[in-house]
Amino acid sequence: MPPTTPADADDWHGEEVLAVLAPGQGAQKPGMLTDWLELPGAEPFFREAGTIAGADLLTLGTTGDAEAIKDTAVTQPLVVAMSLFVARELQALPEPGAPVDRGLVIAGHSVGELTAAALAGVLTVEEAITLTAARGRAMAAACAQTPTGMSAVLGGDPDEVLAAIDKHGLTPANLNGGGQVVAAGALDGLEALKADPPAKARVVPLSVAGAFHTDHMASARRELEGLVAGLHPADPSRQLLSNADGQAVGTGAQALARLVSQVTSPVRFDACLATMRELGVTTAVELPPAGALAGLAKREWKGAGIDVLAVNGPADLDRVRELLGGTA
């Protein structure tokens, strides 16, 4: 089945349409789990998630410092597990075989696409965490092969930004919307880009282990291809937008294939934001660790009348539950 396009969803317009955004690596913060441990079942959830991931997520998410939680191998399952726990608290995880919910659009950023796959019913929570942990370890190993990195380019003319990235032999790994493009590649190329930025743009080096979403991650992609071969994904029960092109995926098999190819392909979150706007999204909610995607959405949708909420703590849950309850 081909990807679903916004035109396939014309009957959505005039209805209340809610988007749920799942953050990716870089959204983590020291102590990010602490406030959530007040909720019943939180500690067992993160202990079990840590067992699945092969990492002490509970300790990392409460007492781990910024250095401890930036390791790709542990950051990715920590972020995904946190988002999935809060989604569970919001009763936002679909029951197996649930009918398609036309009032809910799901989009993740990078590794957040694994969270999104669970939110759309394609993967179980356990499968999402297992695959995320394997992805994180494989990408960490790929990063260790060749010194590479990433830098955010903020502002500037879009065409000039892409030309500057290409000039220095780099790849536009993330086109995030909101005036943000992330360049990835060799460290000397990133240094040259920072020394000679595009007009009216600012280049900010990112604290990441390597050039994600480029050919430098080829070994990680091959490893994931082998892992997903044994999975039996369900078809999405919500509109699940893909980072590949911002369009909705039609089947679970297609969703898994795109999760694998995404490791070496650019993240087009700008396209996801454009599709959500075309679908008539009225409110977008970012799961924790929240903030980055909400900021991008606010800048990209400025003046569009779309409410954007970041779930920052347990006190935000009741309001979001009400919103989710109104989309069925």
Stockholm file with secondary structure:
# STOCKHOLM 1.0

chainA/1-328         MPPTTPADADDWHGEEVLAVLAPGQGAQKPGMLTDWLELPGAEPFFREAGTIAGADLLTLGTTGDAEAIKDTAVTQPLVVAMSLFVARELQALPEPGAPVDRGLVIAGHSVGELTAAALAGVLTVEEAITLTAARGRAMAAACAQTPTGMSAVLGGDPDEVLAAIDKHGLTPANLNGGGQVVAAGALDGLEALKADPPAKARVVPLSVAGAFHTDHMASARRELEGLVAGLHPADPSRQLLSNADGQAVGTGAQALARLVSQVTSPVRFDACLATMRELGVTTAVELPPAGALAGLAKREWKGAGIDVLAVNGPADLDRVRELLGGTA
#=GR chainA/1-328 SS CCCBCGGGGGGGTTSCCEEEEECCTTCCCTTTTGGGGGSTTHHHHHHHHHHHHTSCHHHHHHTCCTTGGGCHHHHHHHHHHHHHHHHHHTTCSCCTTCCCEEEEEEEECTTHHHHHHHHTTSSCHHHHHHHHHHHHHHHHHHHTTSCEEEEEEEESCHHHHHHHHHHTTCEEEEEEETTEEEEEEEHHHHHHHHHSCCTTEEEEECCCSSCTTSGGGHHHHHHHHHHHTTCCCCCCSEEEECTTTSCBCCSHHHHHHHHHHGGGSCBCHHHHHHHHHHTTCCEEEECSSCSHHHHHHHHHTTTSCCEEEECCSGGGHHHHHHHHHTCC
#=GC SS_cons         CCCBCGGGGGGGTTSCCEEEEECCTTCCCTTTTGGGGGSTTHHHHHHHHHHHHTSCHHHHHHTCCTTGGGCHHHHHHHHHHHHHHHHHHTTCSCCTTCCCEEEEEEEECTTHHHHHHHHTTSSCHHHHHHHHHHHHHHHHHHHTTSCEEEEEEEESCHHHHHHHHHHTTCEEEEEEETTEEEEEEEHHHHHHHHHSCCTTEEEEECCCSSCTTSGGGHHHHHHHHHHHTTCCCCCCSEEEECTTTSCBCCSHHHHHHHHHHGGGSCBCHHHHHHHHHHTTCCEEEECSSCSHHHHHHHHHTTTSCCEEEECCSGGGHHHHHHHHHTCC
//
